[in-house]
Amino acid sequence: GTAVGGGATLRPAMACVVDELLSSLHTYSAKHGGGASASTTPCPNGAGPAAAAGDDDWRFQLVRSVGEECQTEPELRSLLQRKAEFNLYDGFEPSGRMHIAQGLFKALNVNKCTKAGGIFIFWVADWFGLMNDKMGGDLDKIKAVGQYFVEVWKASGMDLSRVRFRWSSDDIINHAEAYWAQALDIARRSTLARVKKCCQIMGRQEDKLSAAQIMYPIMQSTDIFFLQADICQLGVDQRKVNMLARDYCDAAGIKNKPIILSHHMLLGLIEGQAKMSKSNPDSAIFMEDSPEDVERKIRKAYCPKVAAATKSSEADEMQLVKDDLMNPCLDYVQHILFSRPNYSFKVGSTLYATHEDVKAAFLGGEISEDALKDRLIEEINLLLDPVRKHFSEDATAKDLLAKITQWKKENLVAPTTLKRLQVKPPFSKDLFVVFAPLPREAVQVEEVLGVLGRLKEAPKGSEKVLWLEDWTALALGCVGAQKPCIKGFYDLLLFGLRGLGPELMKDVRVCWQGEMILSGPSEYWISVINAGRIANLDDIRKALPPGESLEHASEVFATLMHIGDVLTLTEATKLTLCCDGAHENVHKLALKQCEAYPEVTGLEVKLVESPKLRLLEPGDGVEADVNVMLTDKEIDVNKKVKKSFCMPENIEFNPPIAWVEVFLGFKGEFLVSRKPDNGGDKIYTDVASITADFKSGVLHPGDLKPALSKAMNAFLEPLREGLKGKDLAKAQKDLEAFSKAQSKKK
């Protein structure tokens, strides 16, 4: 992070204001018995840097005063006892103007927190502004808007010596692996139902939520852990997302949860607005508003004496401290003017010492609406004058404001070109791609043969690509989301492919999804989020493999990542996605999205199923015992084949004959050794002949099974020596350890 200085002439005044506020808090505590005890220790000068862990009562009172709600107060006390210095975080997207709540209200809250020993981290979400095509999709312009925000805070009196500005474009790109690993873990541990609580859902149209709306809460929760925030100091409107981060801690076994300190949301100036709206300039006072703007807006502001008959659902969401009257003028009086200690509101010759007194006088007719607004206009303009002066006299601030004002006039529009990961070296124009199966506890020979079978379908002259979805496996929790197990599975798969199809694999380009993403993380994730804006939850549900249900946020991430993967491949003018049933639905969704881009052409999905080699009927037996694994030893193979389903003269379901067909494809012949009394040895060169003999009873299971065991062991024997190598031995050990741990849980 970068500490930003400046505003030297304004900060001492603000520091005095905070010291006065502390005095008021101690007086209040002494009178009302607030906090842990009625007596408090006076705050030392320069309490922020000098604050000591354990000296927490005045610190607790000061930090707690920032929020309408604290989740939870005991945790806040514990934090202050443990740490003299702690991290708070808030985030903003530099996409427009700064209103008075972000400016003055935030400056005072930040100063309270830093005075108590906090380091306040502002997460400048410029990358998210880029993702949302703000400022014409120009990152430099978006950064300039972010710097403009910093200049406003300087002029507002924020003490920036203990403030850090972290630019998301730098952090997310430079630390992409850490950031997205955290995001995928939160998604994996969060149910879809829980994440939906963070979204604004109208009626029963939940399936019409865009998939991106599921991604955003996950990413905001990720920010909290990525920035190592002890306290989330955001508005009440962000409370649900922040609580999602606490729920994640429960799921992940994290003891010290982020503390949620939710500040009040200033009402909009227009009737019924539970918070200010940047899209309606008359709903709020903005930090660069002229005196005339302030007067016009306050004069027009909603200012009732009687509560409206009905209140919006948004109002209930935004108010932790209920306010039925919802008078924005009184709200400004309370949260802007009376946020300053020892402030008095003067109307004529009468001084009002508290906001409650002002409200009572207004409702009783002692203060007229005009008199209330006159004083409010005067006070707000006094508070904004230092900001206006800063932007008229400070060269840097003046230049920033001029640029941004000009850009706003230009009505910048982002280019509509397709955003996707650019791979180096680039793929060829004729591309044939196979997505590998997701990891499991062991590599089945059936899976190896299936991948080889699909790769063999590649037309002559095309570039063959095998795509390994290691990050998708993390998101979906394959093999416990343990990276060594995921890598181990794919290392074993690649070993099997190269061992059983050496000539074919010489020409295959192997792409690890994670490595591809990290070669261009910004472009990749923007393409993923853009896919999420197009797809709704019903689209995601239909894209899942047959028989699977949409239950976790990770399934949304995985599906959208698949679309991002496919978009990465679409620089080819001819792209064939060859798959089995597990990838067919999600491939089709990806192709449907690609239709929106004229520059993407020549796409097709080709379905090639793996051979069905399970040794028992579906539903029977344990998977590890009824499938032949790449790592099976001779004794394992013999045991499995002996127990395989193979009823005399039954050819409708006969796994041994299915395996014979595989060996005929590799060897061209299959030998059955028998005693002369049983017909003697016989070599089969086609599956039809062995099927006919078995159906007629000429070939008995007692002869077929031993022959199959012998052929299968001969098939796997060349691989067994290689499996003893250090890396592959470790891969097997990691997967076996995971498998045993899972068995104990059952």
Residue, then its C-alpha position, 0 to 999 in steps of 0.5 A: g500500500t501507499a501512504v498519501g500525505g498532504g492537507a497539512t494545514l487542515r489535519p491539525a484542526m481535524a485532530c483537535v476535533v477528534d480530541e474534543l470528540l473523545s472528551s465528549l465520549h468520556t463524559y457521556s460514558a461517565k454519565h450513562g455507564g456506557g461501554a465496559s465501565a463508567s470510568t475511562t482512561p483519558c486518551p493520550n495525545g497522538a493516540g493513534p500511533a501510541a495506542a497500546a494493546g489492552d488500553d482499550d476502553w477509550r479506544f473501544q468507545l471511539v471506534r464503536s461510535v463509527g457504526e450503527e452496528c458492530q458484529t460483534e462488540p466482544e470481538l472488537r474489545s478482544l481485538l483492541q486488547r490484543k493489538a495496538e495497531f489493527n487494520l480497517y478496510d473500506g472500498f470504492e470504485p473510482s467511477g464518478r463524483m464523491h458525495i458528502a457521505q463519502g467525503l466529510f462523513k468518511a473523513l471523520n470516521v477514518n480519523k476516529c479509527t486511526k486515532a484509536g490505533g487503526i491503519f485504514i486501508f482504502w481498496v481503490a477498485d480501479w480494476f472493477g471500474l475497468m471491468n465495468d467499462k467506466m471512463g471508456g474502459d481506460l485504466d489510466k483515466i479510472k486511476a485519475v478519478g481515484q486520485y481525485f478522491v484522494e485529493v478530496w479527502k485531503a481537503s476534507g481533513m482526513d489524516l492520511s498519515r495512517v491511511r493506505f491506498r491499495w489499487s486493485s489493478d496492481d494487487i489483483i494482477n500482481h498477486a493473482e494466484a493468492y487473490w483468486a485462490q481465496a475467491l475460489d475457496i470462499a465460493r466452494r464453501s458458500t452455498l448459492a442460497r447464502v450468496k443470494k441473500c447478498c443480492q437484491i432479488m425481486g419477486r420469484q425471479e431468482d433464476k433470472l439473476s445474472a451469474a455475475q451477481i453471484m460472483y460480486p459478493i464472493m469477490q468482495s468477501t475476498d477483498i477482506f481476507f486479501l487485505q488482512a482486514d481486522i475490521c470491515q468499516l463499510g456502510v449498512d448497505q454492504r452488511k450482508v456481504n460482510m456477514l458472508a465473510r464471517d460465515y465463510c470463517d465458520a465454514a473454513g475454521i478461521k477463529n478470528k473473524p473480521i469485525i463488521l462495523s457498519h456506518h449509517m447510510l445518509l438519506g437521499l434528498i428526494e422523498g423515499q430515498a433510503k440512501m443517496s444515488k449518484s445517478n440522480p445528482d439532486s439526491a445528494i450534496f457532492m463534494e465539489d458542488s458550488p454554493e448555488d448547487v447546495e442551496r438549490k438542492i437543500r431548498k428542494a429537499y424532502c423535509p416532512k414532519v409526519a412519517a409517510a404511510t408506507k416505507s420501501s423495503e430498501a428503507d428497512e434494509m438500510q436502517l439498522v436504527k429505525d427512522d420512520l420519519m426519514n427526513p433527509c434534512l434532519d439526517y444531515v443535521q444529525h450525521i454531518l453537523f452533529s458529528r462534530p463534538n461540542y457543536s450547537f445548531k443555532v437558529g436566530s438567537t437559540l442554540y440547540a445542543t443535540h440533534e434530538d433538540v433540533k428534531a423536537a423543535f422542528l416537529g413542534g413548530e419552533i423551527s420552520e422548514d425554511a429556518l432549518k434549511d437556511r442553517l443547513i445550507e450555511e453549515i454545509n457550505l462552510l464545510l465544503d469551502p476548504v474542498r473548493k479552495h483546494f481544487s482552485e488553488d492546489a495545482t495537482a487537484k486543479d489539474l485532476l478536476a479539469k481532466i475529469t470534468q472534460w472526460k465527463k463532457e466527452n461521454l466516454v464509451a468503452p470499445t465493444t471488442l471481445k475481451r479474452l486471454q491472449v495466449k503466447p505463443p498463440f494457438s494455430k488457426d485450426l484447433f482441436v481441444v480436449f478438456a481432461p476429466l476433473p480429478r478424483e482419488a485415482v486415475q481410471v484407465e477408462e479415463v485415459l483411454g477416453v482422452l486418447g480416443r478423443l485426441k485421435e479424432a483430431p483432423k490432420g493438420s489441426e493443433k491438438v490441445l489438452w486442457l487441464e482444469d486445475w483451478t476449476a478443480l480447486a473451485l469445485g473441491c475436487v480431491g478436497a481442493q488440495k493442490p498436491c492431489i490435483k496436480g498429482f492426479y493430472d501428472l498421473l493422467l499425463f503419464g498414462l496418456r504418454g505411456l499408452g499413446p506415446e506417438l499421439m501425445k508427441d503432438v499434443r500441447v498440454c495447457w494447465q488452466g492455472e498457468m494460462i490464467l496467470s499469463g494474463p489474469s486481468e484479461y481472463w477474469i474480465s472475460v469470465i465476469n462478462a460471461g457472468r453478465i450474459a448468463n443467468l442462473d438457469d443457464i448455469r444450471k442447464a450447463l452442469p453435467p447430467g445428474e448434478s444440481l446447482e447448490h454452491a457458488s463454486e459451480v457458478f464460478a466453474t461454469l463461467m471459468h469454462i466459458g473464459d477458457v473457451l473464449t481463450l481458444t477462439e482466436a482460432t478460425k476453426l475450433t473443435l471442442c471434443c468431449d464426453g457427456a461431462h463437458e457437453n452441456v457447458h461446451k454448448l453454453a460457451l458456444k452460445q455465448c460466443e455467438a454474440y461476437p462476430e469475430v468468433t467463427g468456426l466453432e463446433v462441439k463433437l461428442v465422443e464418449s469414453p468406453k464403458l469399462r466399469l466391471l459391475e453394473p451401475g450402482d453396484g460395488v464401490e468405485a475403487d473396486v469396480n474400475v481398473m486404475l492406472t496404478d493398480k498392481e497385478i494382484d489388484v487387477n486379478k481381484k477386480v477381474k475375478k469379481s467382474f460381472c460376466m454371466p454365461e451367454n449374457i452379452e447385453f452387459n459384459p464388461p470383460i468383452a468391452w475390455v477385449e475390444v479395447f485390447l484389440g484396438f491396441k494389440g490387434e489380437f486377444l489370446v484365450s488359453r484353454k485346456p484341449d478338453n475345453g477347446g484349446d487356445k484361441i486367438y480373437t482378432d475382432v470383437a464380433s467373433i468373441t461375442a458370438d462364441f460367448k453368446s453360444g457358450v463356446l467361450h465360458p467366463g471361467d476361460l475369459k476372465p483369466a485371459l482378461s487378467k493376463a492381457m490387462n496386466a501385460f497392458l499395464e506392466p510397461l507403466r508400473e516401473g515409471l510409476k515408481g519415480k519420485d514425483l509419481a510416487k508422491a502423487q500416488k501417496d498424496l491421493e491415497a492419503f486423501s482417499k483414506a481420510q475420506s474413508k474415515k469420515k464415512 
